Amino acid sequence: MQISGPISKMHTLLNRGVAQYQLPIGDKLLNMNDLIGEEISLSFNQVIHCQNCGKKTNKSYSQGHCYPCSQKLASCDLCIMKPETCHHHLGTCRQPQWGLGNCFAPHVVYLANSSGVKVGITRKKNIPYRWVDQGAVSALPILEVDTRLKSGKVEMALKQFVNDKTNWRKMLKNEVDPIDLLPIRDELLEYIQDTIKTTGAQVLDNQALEINYPVVEYPSKISSLNFDKTPVVEGVLKGIKAQYLILDCGVLNIRKFSAYDITLTY
C-alpha cells in the first residue's frame, strides 16, 4: 500500500506504559507500531510545503516552515527553545495573543532519564507525550509554575546541577541505565529553594512514570538518514523511539523533515 503527502512529527500515545506512534501523512494518520518488523519505503517527492502558509519552500526552517513564517511566528522564536528569554511581558512578542495562550499556562519542570538524568520543561497538558517525544525511559514531574518564563528560570537554576540535553545516540542504542529519580529530585530541590520561592513554584509529589518503546532490535551503531542526501529510504522497521524510525539501514528523525512531501510504501 502507498500513502503520499506532507508529513509532520509523529503523534504519541501511551497504552499500558508502551509508546504508540501515529504518523500524519497528508490527511491520513498511519499507525506505525503495526509496521514494526515490516519492509517499508519512504520516498521524498522533492516538494516541501510550509506548515503555516502552505507555500512551497526550497528549505525547511524551524521544523517545517518557510523562511518568512519562521521569522514572524512566535512559535519559531528563540524563546521557544530558551524559555528563560520569554519577552511577552516586555511587549515584544511576535504574536501577543498566541503568547497568552501558550506561555501563560501551567508549565511543569521535570526530571527524565533518556540517556542519563536531565531536566526539562513542558506545558502541563503535554504530559506524558513530551517524554515519549524525547525517548525517556522514565520521567518525574517535580515542580509546577504558572508561566513559561518561570519554568525557564527554574530550569536554569537546576541546570547548574544536572544536564538539560539528551545524548540522542545513547538514547537510540538504548544505552540507558535504570535510575531512581526520587532521591535525585529531593537533592535538587534543596539546592534551589530560593528559586522556588521567587517563582512561586509548587512542589509536586508524584511517582516516576516508566515508559517502554516498540523496538525489536536496537542498533549497535547509529547511521543517520537524511532525505536531502538520500531521497529514498528503504529497510525493515526495527522500532520507534522518540521521533526516530529505527530501520535496519539507519535511523530517520521524522521531526526534522516536517512538511516534506513523501510517499510511504508498505
C-alpha positions as CSV (number, residue, x, y, z in Angstrom):
1,M,0.0,0.0,0.0
2,Q,1.1,3.6,-0.7
3,I,0.3,6.8,1.1
4,S,1.5,10.2,-0.1
5,G,1.5,13.7,1.3
6,P,3.4,16.1,3.6
7,I,4.4,14.6,7.0
8,S,4.8,16.2,10.4
9,K,6.0,14.9,13.7
10,M,4.5,11.7,14.9
11,H,1.6,11.7,17.3
12,T,2.4,9.9,20.5
13,L,0.2,8.0,23.0
14,L,0.8,5.6,25.9
15,N,-1.0,2.3,26.2
16,R,-0.3,0.4,29.4
17,G,3.2,2.0,29.5
18,V,4.1,1.3,25.9
19,A,4.6,4.2,23.4
20,Q,2.2,4.2,20.5
21,Y,3.1,6.2,17.3
22,Q,0.9,7.6,14.5
23,L,2.5,9.3,11.5
24,P,0.5,12.1,9.8
25,I,0.8,11.8,6.0
26,G,-1.4,14.3,4.2
27,D,-4.9,13.8,5.7
28,K,-4.2,10.3,6.9
29,L,-2.9,9.1,10.3
30,L,-0.9,5.8,10.0
31,N,-0.4,3.6,13.0
32,M,3.4,3.0,12.8
33,N,3.5,0.4,15.5
34,D,1.7,-2.0,13.2
35,L,4.6,-1.8,10.7
36,I,7.4,-2.8,13.0
37,G,9.1,-5.9,11.5
38,E,7.9,-5.0,8.0
39,E,9.8,-3.7,5.0
40,I,8.9,-0.1,4.3
41,S,10.0,2.6,1.8
42,L,9.9,6.3,2.3
43,S,10.4,8.4,-0.8
44,F,10.9,12.2,-0.7
45,N,8.9,13.7,-3.6
46,Q,11.1,16.8,-3.8
47,V,8.4,19.1,-2.5
48,I,8.3,21.0,0.8
49,H,5.2,23.0,1.8
50,C,5.3,25.4,4.7
51,Q,3.2,24.0,7.6
52,N,1.9,27.5,8.3
53,C,1.1,29.2,5.0
54,G,1.2,26.2,2.7
55,K,3.6,27.8,0.2
56,K,6.4,25.8,-1.5
57,T,9.8,26.3,0.1
58,N,13.2,25.0,-1.1
59,K,14.3,24.6,2.5
60,S,12.5,23.9,5.8
61,Y,13.1,26.3,8.7
62,S,12.2,25.7,12.3
63,Q,10.9,22.2,11.6
64,G,8.5,22.7,8.7
65,H,8.3,26.4,7.9
66,C,9.3,28.7,5.0
67,Y,11.7,31.4,5.9
68,P,9.2,34.3,6.2
69,C,7.0,32.3,8.5
70,S,10.0,31.2,10.6
71,Q,10.7,34.9,11.2
72,K,7.2,36.1,12.0
73,L,5.7,33.3,14.1
74,A,6.1,33.4,17.9
75,S,6.3,29.6,17.8
76,C,9.5,29.9,15.9
77,D,11.1,32.5,18.1
78,L,14.3,31.8,20.1
79,C,12.3,31.9,23.4
80,I,10.6,28.6,22.5
81,M,14.0,26.9,22.8
82,K,15.1,29.1,25.7
83,P,12.0,29.8,27.9
84,E,14.0,31.9,30.3
85,T,14.2,34.5,27.5
86,C,10.4,34.9,27.1
87,H,9.8,38.6,26.4
88,H,6.0,38.8,26.2
89,H,5.9,40.9,29.4
90,L,8.1,43.5,27.5
91,G,5.6,43.9,24.8
92,T,7.8,42.5,22.1
93,C,6.2,39.1,21.5
94,R,5.7,38.4,17.7
95,Q,2.1,37.2,18.3
96,P,0.9,38.5,21.7
97,Q,-2.4,36.6,21.6
98,W,-0.7,33.4,20.8
99,G,1.7,34.0,23.6
100,L,-1.1,34.5,26.1
101,G,-2.4,31.0,25.3
102,N,0.9,29.3,25.1
103,C,3.2,30.9,27.6
104,F,0.7,31.9,30.3
105,A,-0.5,28.4,31.0
106,P,0.6,25.9,33.7
107,H,4.1,24.5,33.0
108,V,5.8,21.6,34.6
109,V,9.5,21.2,35.4
110,Y,10.5,17.5,35.3
111,L,13.4,15.1,35.5
112,A,13.7,12.4,32.8
113,N,16.1,9.5,32.1
114,S,16.7,9.4,28.3
115,S,20.4,9.0,28.2
116,G,21.0,9.8,31.9
117,V,19.2,12.2,34.1
118,K,18.2,15.5,32.5
119,V,15.9,18.4,33.5
120,G,13.2,19.7,31.1
121,I,10.1,21.8,31.0
122,T,6.8,21.4,29.2
123,R,3.2,22.7,29.3
124,K,1.2,20.6,31.8
125,K,-1.2,19.4,29.1
126,N,1.8,17.9,27.2
127,I,2.4,15.3,29.9
128,P,3.3,12.4,29.2
129,Y,3.6,12.9,25.5
130,R,6.6,15.2,25.8
131,W,8.6,12.4,27.5
132,V,7.7,9.9,24.7
133,D,8.9,12.5,22.2
134,Q,12.3,12.6,23.9
135,G,12.7,8.9,24.3
136,A,12.7,9.0,28.1
137,V,12.5,5.5,29.8
138,S,11.3,7.2,33.0
139,A,10.2,10.7,34.0
140,L,9.1,12.5,37.1
141,P,7.3,15.9,37.3
142,I,8.9,17.8,40.2
143,L,7.6,21.4,40.1
144,E,4.7,23.4,38.6
145,V,4.6,27.1,37.8
146,D,2.0,29.3,36.1
147,T,4.1,30.8,33.2
148,R,6.7,29.6,30.7
149,L,9.1,32.3,31.8
150,K,9.1,31.0,35.4
151,S,9.6,27.4,34.2
152,G,12.7,28.6,32.3
153,K,14.1,30.3,35.4
154,V,13.6,27.1,37.4
155,E,15.3,25.1,34.7
156,M,18.2,27.5,34.5
157,A,18.7,27.1,38.3
158,L,18.6,23.3,38.0
159,K,21.0,23.2,35.0
160,Q,23.8,24.1,37.4
161,F,23.5,20.6,38.9
162,V,22.0,18.4,36.2
163,N,22.2,18.1,32.4
164,D,19.4,19.5,30.1
165,K,20.4,17.6,27.0
166,T,19.8,14.1,25.7
167,N,22.6,12.2,24.1
168,W,20.5,11.0,21.2
169,R,22.9,8.3,20.1
170,K,23.0,6.7,23.5
171,M,19.2,7.0,23.7
172,L,18.7,5.3,20.3
173,K,21.2,2.5,21.2
174,N,19.3,2.1,24.5
175,E,22.5,2.6,26.5
176,V,20.4,3.9,29.4
177,D,21.0,2.6,33.0
178,P,17.9,2.5,35.3
179,I,17.9,5.5,37.7
180,D,15.8,6.2,40.8
181,L,14.7,9.8,40.1
182,L,13.0,10.3,43.5
183,P,16.2,10.8,45.6
184,I,17.7,13.0,42.9
185,R,14.6,15.2,42.9
186,D,14.8,15.6,46.7
187,E,18.5,16.6,46.5
188,L,18.0,19.0,43.6
189,L,15.1,20.8,45.3
190,E,17.2,21.5,48.3
191,Y,19.7,23.3,46.0
192,I,17.1,25.7,44.5
193,Q,15.0,26.8,47.5
194,D,15.4,30.5,46.7
195,T,14.3,30.0,43.1
196,I,11.3,28.0,44.2
197,K,10.3,30.9,46.5
198,T,10.8,33.7,43.9
199,T,8.8,31.9,41.2
200,G,6.1,30.6,43.5
201,A,6.7,27.1,42.2
202,Q,4.5,24.3,43.6
203,V,6.4,21.2,44.6
204,L,4.8,18.1,43.2
205,D,4.6,14.7,45.0
206,N,4.5,12.2,42.2
207,Q,5.9,8.8,41.3
208,A,8.1,8.3,38.3
209,L,6.4,7.1,35.1
210,E,8.1,4.2,33.3
211,I,7.9,4.1,29.5
212,N,8.6,1.3,27.1
213,Y,9.2,1.6,23.4
214,P,8.1,-0.6,20.5
215,V,11.6,-1.8,19.4
216,V,12.5,-5.3,18.5
217,E,16.2,-4.6,17.9
218,Y,18.3,-1.5,18.9
219,P,21.2,-0.5,16.6
220,S,24.7,-1.1,17.8
221,K,25.9,1.7,15.5
222,I,24.0,4.8,14.6
223,S,23.7,5.8,10.9
224,S,21.6,8.9,10.4
225,L,19.4,9.0,7.3
226,N,18.6,12.3,5.5
227,F,16.0,12.8,2.7
228,D,18.1,15.7,1.4
229,K,21.0,13.3,0.7
230,T,19.1,10.1,0.2
231,P,15.6,10.8,-1.2
232,V,14.6,7.1,-1.0
233,V,14.9,5.3,2.3
234,E,14.1,1.6,2.3
235,G,14.5,-1.1,5.0
236,V,13.0,-3.2,7.7
237,L,11.4,-1.1,10.5
238,K,13.0,-2.4,13.7
239,G,11.4,0.0,16.1
240,I,10.4,3.6,17.0
241,K,11.8,5.7,19.8
242,A,11.4,9.4,20.4
243,Q,10.7,10.8,16.9
244,Y,13.0,8.3,15.2
245,L,12.2,5.4,13.0
246,I,14.8,2.7,13.6
247,L,15.4,0.8,10.4
248,D,18.0,-1.9,9.6
249,C,19.7,0.7,7.3
250,G,19.8,3.6,9.8
251,V,17.7,6.0,11.8
252,L,15.4,8.7,10.5
253,N,14.3,11.7,12.5
254,I,10.8,12.4,11.4
255,R,10.5,15.7,13.3
256,K,13.5,17.0,11.2
257,F,11.6,16.5,8.0
258,S,8.3,18.0,8.9
259,A,6.5,19.5,5.9
260,Y,8.4,17.2,3.4
261,D,6.1,15.5,0.9
262,I,6.8,11.8,0.9
263,T,5.3,8.6,-0.3
264,L,5.4,5.7,2.2
265,T,5.1,2.2,0.8
266,Y,4.5,-0.9,2.9
